[in-house]
Every structure is written in structure tokens, then in C-alpha cells.
Amino acid sequence: MSKQHYMTTLVKMPLFGNTFSPKKTPPRKSASLSNLHTLDRSTREIELGLEYGAPAMTIGGQSLKFEDGQWIAESGGNVSGKDVQRLKKRNLQLEEENNLLKLKIDLLLDMLSETTAESHLMEKELEEVKNHQRRAK
């Protein structure tokens, strides 16, 4: 066998046998082990129930129920009427403070806008004066 023929044969042969060809995986069986999907609607409603009720939870001994888009404390909780009044008063104070801060921000933004406009006018006037002096020379 010639050296040329030997090199050509080596180039054509794969290093580790045939080319890579992975085996195909078998199709998966149904992911659900439940047979509820095979039942008709009325049977499912009987099995699962029509009314699930409002979501409820208990945190720190306080029971809460989700109704009309809000969490509402159920009666018999640990929160006293005094605490509720104190929290309402504090909430009102914070809302008033928040409104005052919004007003102050609006005022500061107005002042900034006015100062910026004045600054741009002064820059424009300065440029006009410089241009006028250049032309006068």
C-alpha cells in the first residue's frame, strides 16, 4: 500500500467508529395520572364542587379573608378597637404629609422650570450681544 493511499484512507475514516447518531427516545406517556380530564363537566362540578369560597389565611393569630379585592380581618381577632382608631389616625396623618410633600415637589418643579427658562433666555441674549459686538468690529 502506498503512502498516498494510506493517508487518504485515514482521512476518510472517523476517529471513533461511525458518525454520531443518537437513539430516538420513546414518546412520553400522559403527564397526568388523574382521570378527571376524562369526566364530563357536570361530573367534574360534583367531584370538585362549584363554590370554592373566598381565600383565607391566619397570620400571627389574626384570621384574614379575601373579599372584593381586599384582605379583611375576620371578627374575633387580636386587634382592639383602640388599635384600629390609632392606626386610622396615623394613616390620616401620613396621607396629609404625603399630600404636602406632593405639593412641595410640584412647587419645586415649577421653580426649576422657571429658572431654566430664564437661564436659556439669558444665554440667548448673551449670544446676541456677542454676535452684535463681532459685527461692530
Buried (B, 14 or more C-beta within 10 A) or exposed (E): EEEEEEEEEEEEEEEEEEEEEEEEEEEEEEEEEEEEEEBEEEEEEEEEEEEEEEEEEEEEEEBBBEEEEEEEEEEEEEEEEEEEEEEEEEEEEEEEEEEEEEEEEEEEEEEEEEEEEEEEEEEEEEEEEEEEEEEEE
